[in-house]
Amino acid sequence: MSGATIVLMWEARAAEGRGGELLEWARARSAELSREPARRELLRAPQDRVLVMTWWPDASYGDDLPELPEPDAALITRAVHRWRFEAVE
């Protein structure tokens, strides 16, 4: 799959009432990645969930791509979920 665009998805659910704080934390961490993605999106959903998607062209599933870390355990209700997808047209 060399040469594909790989999309990394990072999703977390904030502790009660801390959705805004988690969103700002994710925004700050995504701006600090060791490399700049071709595209980045931050989204939020009910239940104080935050999703960050980053696009990495000319990559493959196994590449070492910059990812957001785990937030402090007090900020989230469960472990972060992470997925990798290949963009298709």
C-alpha positions in Angstrom: 0.0 0.0 0.0 2.9 2.3 -0.5 2.0 5.7 -1.9 -1.5 5.8 -0.3 -3.0 8.5 1.8 -3.4 7.1 5.3 -5.9 8.7 7.6 -5.3 8.4 11.4 -8.4 8.7 13.6 -8.1 9.4 17.3 -11.2 9.4 19.4 -11.7 10.0 23.1 -14.7 10.6 25.5 -14.2 13.3 28.1 -15.0 12.9 31.7 -18.3 14.4 32.8 -18.5 18.1 31.9 -14.9 18.3 30.5 -15.7 18.0 26.8 -14.5 21.6 26.0 -11.3 21.0 27.9 -10.7 17.7 26.0 -11.3 19.5 22.7 -8.8 22.2 23.6 -6.3 19.6 24.7 -6.7 17.7 21.4 -6.4 21.0 19.4 -3.1 21.9 21.2 -1.6 18.4 20.9 -2.5 18.1 17.2 -0.7 21.4 16.6 2.4 20.0 18.3 2.8 16.9 16.1 6.4 16.2 15.1 5.4 16.6 11.4 2.6 18.6 9.8 -0.2 16.4 8.2 -1.5 17.3 4.8 -4.9 17.8 6.4 -6.3 17.8 10.0 -9.8 17.9 11.3 -11.2 18.2 14.9 -14.7 17.1 15.5 -17.0 16.7 18.5 -20.0 14.6 19.2 -22.6 13.9 21.9 -21.4 12.5 25.2 -18.4 14.9 25.1 -16.5 12.8 22.5 -13.7 14.4 20.5 -12.3 13.1 17.2 -9.1 14.1 15.5 -8.4 13.0 11.9 -5.0 13.6 10.2 -4.2 12.8 6.5 -0.7 11.5 5.6 -0.1 11.2 1.8 2.5 8.8 0.4 2.3 6.6 3.5 1.4 3.0 4.3 -0.4 1.3 7.2 2.8 0.3 8.9 4.6 3.7 8.7 5.6 5.4 11.9 3.2 8.5 11.7 2.8 11.2 14.4 -0.2 10.5 16.6 -1.8 12.3 19.5 -0.9 10.9 22.9 -3.2 9.6 25.6 -4.6 12.5 27.7 -4.4 12.5 31.5 -6.6 9.8 32.8 -8.7 12.3 34.8 -9.7 14.0 31.5 -11.2 10.9 29.8 -13.7 8.1 30.7 -11.9 5.3 28.8 -8.8 4.6 26.8 -8.4 6.5 23.5 -9.6 4.6 20.4 -7.3 4.8 17.4 -7.8 3.6 13.8 -5.9 3.8 10.5 -7.7 4.0 7.2 -6.6 4.3 3.6 -8.3 7.1 1.7 -10.1 6.0 -1.4 -11.5 8.2 -4.2 
